[in-house]
Amino acid sequence: MAAIAPSLSTSTQTRVSASSCKVEFRHGNMTLENPSPELLTMLIRELSGRGR
């Protein structure tokens, strides 16, 4: 299960930003400090299954 800290809209027009993003996986966690908006958008797409 993945959890993304900020509440985000699914609209492709939304600008995504966060000072840090914590992603929780079944076998570990990952924290991104000052991720770019492009990286956050890609991460959200992949984790939600829309990147396929």
N, C-alpha and C positions, 0 to 999 in steps of 0.2 A: 504494500500500500504506500502510495506517495502522498505527502502533504506539502502544499505550497502555502507559505505564510500569508501573503496578501490575498484578499478576495479579488478575483479578476473576472472581467467580462469575457465572454467568448467571441465578441465581435473582432473581426480582423482589423478594424480601424482603431482599436484601443491602443494607447501608448502604455507600455508596461514598464514600471520602474520599481526598484527596491534597493535599500542599502545592503541588505543581506537576504539570502534565500536558503532556507533549510529544507532539504528533501530527505524524507525518511523512507528507506527501503527495508525489505524483510530482513536483509543480512547486514545492515549498516546504515549510516547516515552520511550526508554530504552537505556542507554549508558553503555557499558561494558568497564572497564578500564583494560588494559593489559590482554585481554582474551587469553587463550591458543589456539594454532593452531588447536587442536582437537575440541574445543568448536566452533571456527569460522567455521570450516568445517561442523560440524553438523548443525549449525545455517543456513548456506547457503543452505545446502541440504533441510532442513525443509521448509525454506521460498520459495525456488524455486519449491517445490512440488516433488522433487526427493527422499524424505525420505520415501515415501509411497510405 
